[in-house]
Amino acid sequence: MKEFEIKKMISKMIMVGFRGEELSQWFAEQIKKYNPGGIILFDSNISSPLQLKELINRLYSYCSEPVLIAVDQEGGKVSRLKPENGFSVLPSASCIGERDDPELAKEIYQSASEELFALGINCNLAPVVDLAINPENWIIVKLGRSYGASAEKVIKYARIFGDALHSKGILSVLKHFPGHGSSLEDSHKGFVDISKSWDPVELKPYEILIREKRAKMIMTAHVFNRNLDPDYPATLSHDIINKLLRGKLGFKGVVISDDMQMKAIADHYSLSEAVRLAINAGVNMLIFANQMRTISLEDIVELVYNELKCENISLEKIIESNKLIQKLLEYALRRPDIPSSK
């Protein structure tokens, strides 16, 4: 296999972000050359529906192959499409859970999915399926990102949100595996140890939604649990991703990391070490949000390629991830049927 073919495959494993409401020539050339698997948009990229639609159209125009255009549109405080910028109001997960009205939730999430579809977004990094176990958890619970402490309630509304997204051909992403709702610390800011607080019930939403074939993508959390892996946080853990998620829970879709530039990873591992461990652990797609610091798509691709040349990562891992990502891209390009409720 030629070098550039391998680098194109590596690029498919990257979801990259950038700052600003317009595309720089530099970033546009990077996209055109490598065609990443995904591009993630943040608040800094969005000012109005018209501006966003034009930006997304430009992004698509530079890609010669299918690409995921992704946002975190969870609702409430984690909404990239903000009402003050002209977008519809999307209630937080906690508001949905407290109201506990499935029919209303269906209306809300169907409307939100139609808005995403109209803009050209084909991947929503939602729903959150973390359980609101720790009331002092401010990154999930205090921000209203969880439907509640009950696994059954979380499953019910995650199912409704996911089905609404899928009805418009938009991929949903369950997060943050194996559970971030019991933590006290924030992985954006540093090391997070959930060894004493984590409860196996936090796996229940994943178990059920995987069984119902409603899980196409799952995002890992940068949390450490010595009872699941004595050495590595979930994103870098072979035991957690391969033995638990793929083995015990039977997940066959795409594993996507949370932002690899969060301090829980970046402050404890070199970039090459983090990328190597994540890919070898079974992560198929790596997010580099480029909101806190910037690394070019080309530099990430070169770094992974060098790890490959040094035989620290096998070509088989790259090929395996590309097969899974290709299935995902094909799924996003059609209008899938909704699985029946169990």
N, C-alpha and C positions, 0 to 999 in steps of 0.2 A: 504494500500500500504506500502511495506517495505521501511525502511529508505534508503537503498542503491539504490532502484529503483527510489526514489524521487531525490536522489543526481545525478543519471545518467541523469534524465530529466533536472535538473538544469544545468548540464554541457553542455547539448545540446544548451542552451541559451547563451553560452559563445564562443566568438571568441578570441583566445589568441595568443599573440606573444612572441618572445624570441629573445635574442641577440646571434650572432655568426653564422658562416657558417656550424657548425656541431652541432648535437644534443647532449646535455649533457645527461648522464644517468638519472639524476634527472628529466629532462623535459620529456624524453622518458617514464619513469615510470608513470609520471602524465598523459600523453596521453593514455597510455595503460590501466590505471586504470579507467579513467573517460570518455575517448572518447569525447572530446568537439565537439560542433557543427561546429566550424571553427578554422583554424589556419591561422594567417596573417603573411606574410613575408615582410621584409623591406630591405633597402640597406645593413644593417649589416649582413643579411643572404645570400647575393648573390654576387658571384665573377665571375662566368662564366656559360654558358649554361650547360656544363657537371656537374659541381658542383651542380647547382640548381636542375637539373633533379634527380641526386642521392639523394639529400636532400629530395626532394618531395617523391621519392619512399620510403625512410626510414620512412617518416611521415605516408604515407599510410600503411606501414607494421605494424606500432604500433597500428593502428586503426582497431577494429573489426567490426565497423559500418561505414556507409558513413560519410564523413567529407568534409567541404568546405576548399579548399586551396586557399587563397585569396591574391591578391596584389593590390596596387594602380598603375595601368598602364594606366594613363590618356593620356600621351604624353607630350613632351617638358620637362619642369623642374620637373614635377611629374611623373617620370618613374622609377620604381624599376628595370626594365630590361634596363640597360644603354648600349649605343653603345660602350663605352670604355671598357665594360666587355664582348663584343662579341655578343651583341644582336642587333636586327634591330633598325634603327632609327624610332621613332614614333613622328610625328610633334605634337606641342601643339594644343589645341583646338582653340586658337586665330589664329594660322596660318591657320588651316582648315577653320575657319570662314571667314578670310580675303581673302583667295583664292576663296572661295565660288564655288567650283566645286564638285557637288554631286558624279559624276562618279569617280573622282579621290579619293574622300573620301571613297567610297565603296571599291576601290582597296586597299587603305592604311589600312583600318580597317579590311578587310578580311584577309590580310596578317598578321596583328598583332594578330588576333584571332587564326589563324593557329599556330603561334609561341607559344601562351599561351597554346593551346591545346596539342601541341607536348611535352611541358614541364610537363604536368599533372595538370596545374592550371585550376580550374573549377569555379572560382568566381573572377571577376574583379570589384573592387570598383570604377566604372566609368560607364557612363559618368557624368561629372559635368553638371548640368542644371541651375546653377546660372547665372543670367543675369549680364552683365558688366555695372551696373548702375553707380557706383562710380569709376571714373578714378583713384582716390587716394587709392582704395582698393588694398592693396599689396598682401594679402593672396590669392585672386582669380584673380583679374584683372591684376595686375602687374606681376603675375607669368604666365600669359597667359593661365589660366585654363578655361576661358569662351569662348564660340563661338561668343559672341557679346552681344550687348545691346538689340537686337531684340528677343522677345520671339519666333517668327516664325523661325528665323535662328537657335536658340538654339534647338528648337524642331526638326527641319530638320536633323541636324547633330547628335543629341543624338539618334534619331531614326535609322540613318544609323549605328552608332557605336553599338548600342544595338542589332540590327538585325544581324550584323556580328558576334558578340559574341554568340548570341543564335543559330546561324547556326552551331556552333561547340559545342553546349551543355554547353556553359559557361554562368553563371549567370551574369547579369549586375546589377549595383546598382546606382540608381539615387540619386544625392546628391547636396546640403546640405539643407534639408527641414527645414523651409519654405522659405529659400533664404539667401545667405551669400554675394551676390554681391554688396549690398549697404552699407555694414559695413565699418568702418574705422579701428576698432581694429581687433585683431587676437585671436580667442578662444583658440589657443595653449598657449597663454601667459597670458590670463586673461579674465575678464568680458567683454562681448560685448553687447552693447545696440543698437538695430536697430529700436527703437520705432519711431524715427523721420525720418529715411532714407528709411525704408522698403516701398515697393509699392506692392499692391495686384497683379499686373501683374507678379510678381515673382512666383506666383502659377500656371501660365498658362502652363508651360511645364509639371508639374505634372498632372494637370487636363486633358490635351490632351493625354499624354502617358498612364495614368491610363485608360482613356476611350477606348483607342486602345488596351488595355490588354498587353501593353508592359512593365508594371511596376511589377516586381516580388519582388524586394527589394527596399526599400527607406531608406536612411540614414538621421538621424536628425542632425541638427546643434545645438551647444551649445550657441545659440544666444537668447537674451532676447528682447521681444517686448511686452510692457505693453498694447498695443492695442489688442493683441491676448491672453495674460495671464498676469495679473498684478503682479503675484508672482514668476513664475518659467521660466527658459529658456526652449526652445523647447523640448530638450531631456527629461526633467523632467515634462513636462506639459501635463496633461490629456486633457485640452481644445484644445491644438494644435494638439496632436496626435489622440485623440479619436473624438473630436467634428469636427475639421477641416479636418484632413487627412482622417480618416476613415469615418466620418459622411458626411461632405459636399462634399468631393472629391471622396468618395466611394472606397478607397483603401482597398483591401482584402488580400494583401500579407504580407511579413515579414518586420517589422520595425526594423532597426538595428541602434544602436547608433554610433556616432563618438567615438573616443577614450575616455573612461571614465576617463583617467588619465590626460587629458588636464587641464590646470590651470583654465579655465572657470568653470569647475566643481570641480576639486580637491582642489582649494583654497577657495571654498565657502561652500562646503558640506563635511561631513564625508563620508567615503566610504559606510558605511551601509545606511546612509540617501540617498545618491545618487542612490544606487542600488534599494532601496525600492521605491523611488519616480519614477525612470525610469520604473521599472516593472509595478507599479500600473498605470502609465501614459499610458502604452500600448506598451512599447519597448519589442520586442520579443527576440532580440539578442544583447548582450552587448560586445563591443570591449574593451579588455585590451591589449594594444599594447606592454607594458613592454619595451618601448624604453627609457623613461625618468626615470622611477622607476619600481621596480619589485614586483609583487604579484603573488603567485603561484595559479594555477588553483584550487588546493585543498582548499586554503584559501578563494577563491571567492565562491566556492560551499558551504563551511561550513557557510560562512557569510549569504548567501541567505537562506540556510536551517534553520539557527537560526532565521532569520526574519520570516520565515514560521512558525516555532514552536511558536514564540511570537504572531502569528496571525497578523503580520504587512503586510504580503503578503499572498494571498489566494492560495491554491493548484490549484484552478480552473485557475488562471492566468498562472501557470506553465504548466498545461495540455493544455490550449488553445495555448500557444506559441509553445509547442512541436508538436501539430497537424499542425500548419502552417509551422514550420521548416521541418517536415517530408515531406510535399508536395514539399517543395523547394528542398530537397535532392533527391527526386524521379525525379523531373524535371531535375536536373543537371545530373542525371545518364542516361537519354535518349536523343535522338536527336529531339528536338521539332520543330514543323513547325513554320515558320515565319508568324505572322499576316499580312494580306494584308494592304497596305497603305490606310488611310482614305482620 
